[in-house]
Amino acid sequence: MLVPGAWMGAWAWGRVTQILQEEGHTTFPLTLTGMGDRSHLANPQIGVETAIRDVLNAILYEDLDHIVLVGHSFAGKVVAVVADREPDRIDTLLFLDAIRPDKVRTPQGGMADWPESERDGIMGEVREKGDGWKFPLSDELLGSIGPDILGADRDWMLSKVTPLPIRLFEDPVVLSENYDGVKRAYVLCTKGGDDVAAIVKQGLDGEYRILDSGHWPMINKPAELVNAILEIT
């Protein structure tokens, strides 16, 4: 099950799902409410609990279990809560260049935890370009964390992305002890904005792979991403 991050939808996983299906795997790429093919439902009230219910309902109504649950970017906190609430259905929780929640019982993962300058910059964009509740993907940000998205891939991606309801970033999550026992794995991207060397030095509580990629390897490095996922799950 593939959960996209900000601005994306199930469409972003198309190249990945094709490879996985050719290798005999069943795939469930999702779109979170308010983005992609569900952008017509966007409104200021959409928050992280909406996204959590999107994933939980897909699992429950499709009768899924033995799931490799992949969360990209901010959706790391979404899939963490899903695994916390349905731990017996999740075989591996995989964080793809994503928020990696800690094993604590206090609120985490919200914008209150961010550096003030970064938070203020985003909220300025939201006020100026997103009617006070939407965060559009700018060319500058795309170039900063996705410098390898070029040419036709860049044009295609920009034609599909939709603004993010900002509460998805703002809202924190709270995890119980259920989360602590779920198997975790990680794919880190060297050009996605995080200090990968520092993350590895600090230590990860699961297997990991490092991709020489920007923040969106599902767009321009789908084969490498699939190999990494299959190696550690």
VOBA-1610 file (N, C-alpha, C; in pm, whole numbers, padded with zeros to 5 digits, always signed):
BEGIN
Met+00085-00117+00000Met+00000+00000+00000Met+00089+00123+00000Leu+00063+00214-00094Leu+00152+00326-00120Leu+00079+00457-00092Val+00127+00532+00008Val+00061+00655+00051Val+00150+00773+00013Pro+00098+00863-00071Pro+00181+00973-00120Pro+00194+01086-00019Gly+00293+01170-00041Gly+00313+01286+00043Gly+00243+01408-00013Ala+00292+01524+00024Ala+00229+01651-00011Ala+00220+01669-00162Trp+00106+01727-00204Trp+00080+01768-00341Trp+00054+01652-00439Met+00070+01529-00393Met+00067+01415-00484Met-00064+01338-00470Gly-00080+01238-00555Gly-00193+01147-00547Gly-00148+01009-00589Ala-00243+00918-00605Ala-00209+00782-00649Ala-00134+00783-00781Trp-00161+00885-00863Trp-00093+00896-00993Trp+00059+00891-00981Ala+00114+00942-00870Ala+00259+00949-00855Ala+00325+00812-00849Trp+00247+00709-00812Trp+00302+00575-00795Trp+00291+00489-00921Gly+00242+00544-01030Gly+00213+00462-01148Gly+00331+00381-01198Arg+00447+00439-01205Arg+00564+00368-01256Arg+00611+00260-01157Val+00594+00287-01029Val+00630+00190-00926Val+00533+00072-00927Thr+00404+00102-00934Thr+00305-00007-00931Thr+00318-00097-01053Gln+00352-00039-01168Gln+00369-00122-01288Gln+00479-00225-01267Ile+00591-00182-01211Ile+00702-00275-01187Ile+00664-00379-01082Leu+00603-00335-00973Leu+00564-00429-00868Leu+00465-00533-00919Gln+00368-00490-00998Gln+00269-00582-01051Gln+00331-00681-01149Glu+00426-00635-01228Glu+00496-00725-01320Glu+00574-00832-01245Glu+00612-00801-01121Glu+00686-00897-01038Glu+00592-00977-00947Gly+00461-00961-00967Gly+00364-01045-00897Gly+00309-00990-00768His+00334-00864-00738His+00286-00804-00615His+00153-00731-00638Thr+00066-00737-00540Thr-00058-00661-00542Thr-00032-00523-00485Thr-00079-00419-00553Thr-00051-00282-00510Thr-00180-00205-00485Phe-00174-00115-00387Phe-00285-00027-00355Phe-00230+00115-00339Pro-00213+00187-00451Pro-00173+00327-00439Pro-00294+00412-00399Leu-00274+00500-00303Leu-00384+00581-00251Leu-00370+00728-00287Thr-00482+00797-00287Thr-00485+00943-00290Thr-00550+00990-00161Leu-00484+01081-00092Leu-00540+01136+00031Leu-00639+01247-00003Thr-00744+01256+00076Thr-00849+01354+00052Thr-00791+01495+00043Gly-00830+01566-00062Gly-00788+01704-00082Gly-00681+01722-00187Met-00624+01612-00237Met-00519+01621-00338Met-00550+01526-00453Gly-00477+01543-00563Gly-00491+01453-00677Gly-00635+01440-00724Asp-00676+01316-00749Asp-00812+01293-00796Asp-00918+01314-00688Arg-00873+01351-00569Arg-00967+01388-00461Arg-00953+01536-00424Ser-00893+01614-00515Ser-00872+01757-00488Ser-01004+01834-00487His-01107+01778-00551His-01237+01846-00549His-01299+01847-00409Leu-01245+01766-00319Leu-01294+01761-00181Leu-01214+01850-00086Ala-01117+01922-00140Ala-01030+02004-00056Ala-01110+02112+00017Asn-01078+02130+00145Asn-01139+02236+00224Asn-01051+02262+00347Pro-01072+02373+00415Pro-00983+02409+00526Pro-00987+02314+00644Gln-01091+02231+00655Gln-01104+02142+00770Gln-01026+02012+00754Ile-00974+01984+00637Ile-00901+01858+00616Ile-00772+01862+00697Gly-00757+01764+00786Gly-00637+01753+00867Gly-00583+01612+00865Val-00489+01586+00953Val-00420+01458+00949Val-00513+01341+00982Glu-00615+01365+01065Glu-00707+01256+01095Glu-00785+01213+00971Thr-00815+01307+00883Thr-00880+01272+00756Thr-00791+01177+00676Ala-00663+01211+00667Ala-00569+01127+00593Ala-00556+00990+00657Ile-00552+00985+00788Ile-00544+00857+00859Ile-00665+00770+00826Arg-00784+00833+00828Arg-00906+00757+00795Arg-00906+00712+00649Asp-00850+00792+00559Asp-00838+00749+00419Asp-00767+00614+00410Val-00656+00602+00480Val-00576+00480+00473Val-00643+00366+00549Leu-00692+00395+00670Leu-00758+00291+00748Leu-00879+00234+00675Asn-00959+00320+00616Asn-01078+00271+00546Asn-01042+00187+00425Ala-00937+00225+00353Ala-00894+00142+00241Ala-00854+00003+00289Ile-00783-00003+00401Ile-00743-00133+00457Ile-00864-00214+00500Leu-00955-00150+00571Leu-01068-00222+00628Leu-01167-00266+00521Tyr-01197-00179+00427Tyr-01298-00213+00326Tyr-01244-00305+00218Glu-01112-00306+00199Glu-01051-00400+00104Glu-01007-00530+00172Asp-01030-00541+00302Asp-00992-00661+00378Asp-00845-00695+00361Leu-00759-00596+00378Leu-00616-00616+00356Leu-00546-00656+00485Asp-00447-00743+00470Asp-00355-00772+00580Asp-00221-00810+00520His-00124-00841+00604His+00014-00867+00560His+00062-00754+00469Ile+00042-00632+00514Ile+00065-00514+00431Ile+00207-00461+00450Val+00270-00427+00339Val+00386-00338+00341Val+00329-00199+00319Leu+00331-00118+00423Leu+00267+00014+00420Leu+00375+00120+00403Val+00374+00185+00286Val+00477+00283+00250Val+00419+00423+00266Gly+00486+00507+00343Gly+00447+00646+00358Gly+00558+00737+00309His+00523+00828+00218His+00621+00921+00162His+00607+01058+00226Ser+00720+01117+00260Ser+00724+01256+00306Ser+00639+01276+00432Phe+00549+01376+00433Phe+00469+01400+00554Phe+00382+01281+00590Ala+00351+01194+00491Ala+00265+01078+00518Ala+00333+00976+00608Gly+00460+00998+00643Gly+00522+00912+00744Gly+00444+00915+00874Lys+00393+01034+00912Lys+00317+01040+01038Lys+00178+00979+01019Val+00126+00982+00897Val-00004+00921+00869Val+00005+00770+00883Val+00102+00709+00816Val+00112+00562+00819Val+00152+00512+00957Ala+00226+00594+01032Ala+00261+00554+01169Ala+00137+00537+01254Val+00042+00629+01244Val-00082+00618+01321Val-00164+00499+01273Val-00168+00478+01141Val-00240+00362+01087Val-00184+00233+01146Ala-00052+00221+01147Ala+00010+00101+01204Ala-00016+00090+01353Asp-00022+00204+01422Asp-00052+00205+01565Asp-00193+00153+01592Arg-00285+00185+01504Arg-00425+00146+01526Arg-00457+00006+01472Glu-00382-00039+01371Glu-00405-00172+01313Glu-00273-00249+01300Pro-00202-00268+01411Pro-00068-00327+01403Pro-00066-00469+01349Asp-00172-00545+01372Asp-00173-00684+01328Asp-00187-00699+01177Arg-00225-00593+01109Arg-00240-00600+00964Arg-00113-00558+00889Ile-00017-00502+00960Ile+00101-00445+00896Ile+00221-00537+00914Asp+00276-00584+00802Asp+00401-00663+00809Asp+00522-00572+00824Thr+00527-00467+00742Thr+00638-00372+00748Thr+00585-00232+00725Leu+00633-00139+00805Leu+00603+00003+00790Leu+00726+00068+00729Leu+00713+00119+00607Leu+00830+00171+00535Leu+00817+00322+00517Phe+00918+00393+00564Phe+00922+00538+00553Phe+01010+00578+00435Leu+00949+00640+00335Leu+01021+00681+00215Leu+01050+00830+00222Asp+01176+00863+00252Asp+01218+01003+00264Asp+01112+01081+00344Ala+01080+01028+00459Ala+00957+01066+00529Ala+00983+01111+00671Ile+00883+01175+00730Ile+00877+01194+00875Ile+00887+01057+00942Arg+00972+01047+01042Arg+00995+00921+01112Arg+00958+00941+01260Pro+00835+00914+01298Pro+00794+00940+01436Pro+00874+00859+01537Asp+00894+00919+01654Asp+00964+00853+01763Asp+00869+00766+01843Lys+00928+00678+01922Lys+00849+00592+02010Lys+00822+00666+02141Val+00739+00768+02130Val+00700+00847+02247Val+00549+00860+02247Arg+00495+00900+02360Arg+00350+00909+02376Arg+00299+01053+02367Thr+00386+01146+02339Thr+00349+01287+02332Thr+00325+01330+02188Pro+00252+01440+02166Pro+00228+01486+02029Pro+00358+01514+01955Gln+00361+01477+01828Gln+00481+01496+01747Gln+00441+01505+01600Gly+00533+01558+01520Gly+00514+01561+01376Gly+00436+01679+01323Gly+00397+01772+01409Gly+00326+01890+01364Gly+00419+02005+01335Met+00368+02112+01276Met+00452+02225+01240Met+00507+02298+01362Ala+00446+02278+01478Ala+00499+02341+01599Ala+00641+02293+01629Asp+00678+02177+01575Asp+00811+02122+01599Asp+00914+02177+01500Trp+00870+02248+01399Trp+00960+02294+01292Trp+01037+02418+01335Pro+01151+02444+01270Pro+01220+02572+01293Pro+01127+02689+01257Glu+01133+02795+01337Glu+01042+02907+01319Glu+01053+02968+01180Ser+01172+02980+01128Ser+01189+03043+00997Ser+01123+02961+00887Glu+01136+02829+00896Glu+01073+02741+00797Glu+00922+02748+00807Arg+00871+02745+00929Arg+00727+02753+00952Arg+00671+02886+00902Asp+00740+02995+00931Asp+00693+03126+00889Asp+00695+03139+00738Gly+00796+03083+00674Gly+00804+03091+00529Gly+00688+03019+00461Ile+00656+02900+00511Ile+00545+02824+00453Ile+00412+02894+00478Met+00391+02944+00599Met+00264+03009+00628Met+00249+03139+00549Gly+00359+03203+00517Gly+00352+03319+00430Gly+00303+03282+00292Glu+00354+03169+00238Glu+00307+03119+00109Glu+00158+03084+00115Val+00118+03023+00224Val-00023+02985+00240Val-00113+03108+00239Arg-00072+03213+00307Arg-00152+03335+00311Arg-00156+03406+00176Glu-00042+03408+00109Glu-00031+03486-00014Glu-00087+03412-00135Lys-00070+03280-00140Lys-00103+03206-00261Lys-00205+03095-00240Gly-00243+03069-00115Gly-00331+02956-00089Gly-00455+02989-00010Asp-00502+03112-00018Asp-00627+03152+00047Asp-00626+03126+00197Gly-00507+03119+00255Gly-00497+03103+00399Gly-00504+02959+00448Trp-00524+02860+00357Trp-00534+02721+00404Trp-00473+02619+00309Lys-00420+02663+00196Lys-00358+02570+00100Lys-00212+02609+00078Phe-00127+02506+00059Phe+00015+02528+00034Phe+00050+02471-00102Pro+00068+02557-00203Pro+00103+02507-00336Pro+00251+02472-00345Leu+00283+02381-00436Leu+00423+02346-00463Leu+00482+02451-00558Ser+00586+02518-00515Ser+00650+02621-00597Ser+00763+02561-00679Asp+00798+02629-00788Asp+00913+02589-00868Asp+01040+02587-00784Glu+01051+02685-00695Glu+01170+02695-00610Glu+01183+02574-00519Leu+01075+02534-00456Leu+01080+02419-00365Leu+01105+02291-00442Leu+01040+02277-00557Leu+01065+02159-00639Leu+01211+02149-00677Gly+01271+02259-00717Gly+01412+02257-00753Gly+01504+02231-00636Ser+01460+02270-00515Ser+01543+02254-00396Ser+01549+02109-00349Ile+01433+02042-00340Ile+01433+01906-00287Ile+01412+01799-00395Gly+01389+01845-00518Gly+01377+01752-00630Gly+01461+01797-00748Pro+01590+01823-00727Pro+01672+01879-00836Pro+01691+01785-00954Asp+01662+01657-00934Asp+01677+01559-01042Asp+01547+01535-01118Ile+01441+01606-01084Ile+01318+01599-01162Ile+01330+01702-01273Leu+01354+01655-01394Leu+01390+01743-01505Leu+01308+01711-01629Gly+01307+01806-01721Gly+01252+01781-01854Gly+01107+01737-01851Ala+01079+01629-01924Ala+00942+01579-01937Ala+00887+01533-01802Asp+00973+01476-01717Asp+00925+01434-01584Asp+00878+01554-01503Arg+00953+01662-01511Arg+00917+01784-01437Arg+00785+01841-01489Asp+00773+01849-01621Asp+00651+01903-01680Asp+00530+01818-01641Trp+00546+01686-01645Trp+00437+01595-01611Trp+00399+01609-01464Met+00499+01614-01378Met+00472+01625-01235Met+00401+01757-01204Leu+00448+01867-01260Leu+00386+01996-01234Leu+00244+02004-01288Ser+00214+01925-01391Ser+00078+01925-01444Ser-00019+01850-01354Lys+00033+01771-01260Lys-00050+01685-01176Lys-00062+01733-01031Val+00040+01800-00981Val+00040+01835-00838Val-00074+01932-00806Thr-00124+01920-00683Thr-00232+02005-00634Thr-00194+02059-00497Pro-00246+02175-00459Pro-00209+02233-00329Pro-00244+02141-00213Leu-00163+02149-00111Leu-00180+02071+00012Leu-00264+02148+00112Pro-00373+02089+00163Pro-00440+02152+00279Pro-00343+02159+00396Ile-00313+02279+00442Ile-00199+02300+00532Ile-00215+02231+00666Arg-00338+02201+00707Arg-00353+02130+00835Arg-00287+01993+00833Leu-00268+01936+00715Leu-00197+01808+00707Leu-00054+01822+00757Phe+00007+01937+00735Phe+00138+01967+00793Phe+00126+02009+00939Glu+00026+02090+00969Glu+00016+02151+01102Glu-00013+02050+01212Asp-00101+01954+01185Asp-00151+01865+01290Asp-00044+01767+01338Pro-00025+01755+01468Pro+00062+01650+01523Pro-00014+01518+01533Val+00060+01413+01564Val-00001+01283+01590Val+00046+01234+01726Val-00031+01142+01783Val+00005+01078+01911Val-00001+00928+01891Leu+00103+00859+01934Leu+00115+00714+01914Leu+00114+00642+02048Ser+00064+00519+02046Ser+00062+00435+02165Ser+00175+00332+02158Glu+00176+00244+02255Glu+00277+00137+02257Glu+00263+00042+02140Asn+00147+00037+02077Asn+00128-00050+01961Asn+00231-00021+01852Tyr+00262+00106+01834Tyr+00355+00148+01729Tyr+00494+00090+01751Asp+00531+00076+01877Asp+00668+00035+01908Asp+00702-00104+01855Gly+00601-00190+01843Gly+00627-00328+01803Gly+00618-00354+01655Val+00585-00253+01575Val+00572-00273+01430Val+00709-00269+01364Lys+00734-00364+01276Lys+00860-00366+01201Lys+00869-00243+01112Arg+00985-00176+01117Arg+01004-00055+01038Arg+01122-00070+00943Ala+01114+00001+00830Ala+01222+00006+00733Ala+01223+00145+00671Tyr+01336+00180+00609Tyr+01354+00318+00566Tyr+01423+00325+00431Val+01376+00415+00345Val+01447+00453+00224Val+01476+00603+00237Leu+01604+00637+00232Leu+01648+00775+00247Leu+01701+00825+00113Cys+01674+00952+00084Cys+01713+01011-00044Cys+01815+01121-00021Thr+01928+01112-00090Thr+02041+01201-00062Thr+02015+01346-00100Lys+01924+01368-00195Lys+01900+01505-00243Lys+01761+01555-00206Gly+01698+01491-00106Gly+01561+01525-00071Gly+01545+01630+00036Gly+01657+01684+00085Gly+01650+01790+00184Gly+01694+01751+00324Asp+01698+01622+00354Asp+01744+01576+00485Asp+01893+01545+00483Asp+01956+01555+00599Asp+02097+01520+00614Asp+02104+01368+00638Val+02119+01295+00529Val+02113+01149+00536Val+02226+01094+00623Ala+02345+01150+00610Ala+02458+01101+00690Ala+02429+01116+00839Ala+02369+01227+00877Ala+02337+01250+01019Ala+02230+01153+01066Ile+02132+01125+00981Ile+02026+01031+01017Ile+02084+00892+01041Val+02171+00850+00952Val+02232+00717+00965Val+02322+00712+01088Lys+02397+00818+01113Lys+02485+00822+01230Lys+02405+00814+01359Gln+02291+00882+01361Gln+02206+00880+01481Gln+02149+00741+01505Gly+02125+00667+01397Gly+02076+00531+01408Gly+01930+00517+01370Leu+01899+00406+01304Leu+01762+00375+01264Leu+01726+00239+01321Asp+01600+00223+01358Asp+01557+00099+01423Asp+01500-00001+01322Gly+01560-00006+01206Gly+01518-00101+01103Gly+01615-00095+00986Glu+01598-00187+00894Glu+01683-00186+00775Glu+01657-00062+00693Tyr+01760-00021+00620Tyr+01744+00098+00537Tyr+01825+00085+00409Arg+01784+00164+00311Arg+01860+00180+00187Arg+01868+00329+00157Ile+01976+00367+00092Ile+01997+00506+00054Ile+01994+00515-00098Leu+01911+00604-00149Leu+01904+00628-00292Leu+01968+00762-00325Asp+02047+00764-00432Asp+02102+00889-00484Asp+01992+00955-00565Ser+01906+01027-00495Ser+01783+01076-00554Ser+01734+01198-00480Gly+01651+01276-00547Gly+01576+01380-00480Gly+01458+01320-00406His+01364+01406-00371His+01255+01368-00281His+01150+01279-00347Trp+01153+01267-00479Trp+01047+01193-00548Trp+01103+01082-00637Pro+01166+00981-00580Pro+01224+00874-00663Pro+01118+00792-00737Met+00993+00795-00691Met+00888+00723-00763Met+00863+00783-00901Ile+00905+00908-00921Ile+00886+00973-01050Ile+00999+00938-01147Asn+01122+00951-01102Asn+01233+00937-01198Asn+01327+00820-01170Lys+01309+00750-01058Lys+01391+00632-01031Lys+01305+00519-00977Pro+01198+00484-01050Pro+01105+00384-00995Pro+01168+00247-00979Ala+01253+00205-01071Ala+01314+00071-01061Ala+01405+00063-00939Glu+01486+00166-00918Glu+01574+00168-00801Glu+01494+00169-00672Leu+01384+00242-00672Leu+01300+00247-00552Leu+01237+00112-00525Val+01184+00047-00627Val+01123-00086-00608Val+01227-00184-00555Asn+01347-00182-00611Asn+01452-00273-00562Asn+01479-00249-00414Ala+01487-00124-00375Ala+01514-00092-00235Ala+01401-00142-00145Ile+01278-00117-00187Ile+01163-00161-00107Ile+01164-00312-00090Leu+01185-00384-00199Leu+01178-00530-00192Leu+01294-00589-00111Glu+01407-00523-00111Glu+01523-00573-00037Glu+01502-00567+00114Ile+01423-00471+00162Ile+01417-00449+00307Ile+01278-00480+00366Thr+01191-00542+00286Thr+01060-00576+00340Thr+01032-00725+00324
//
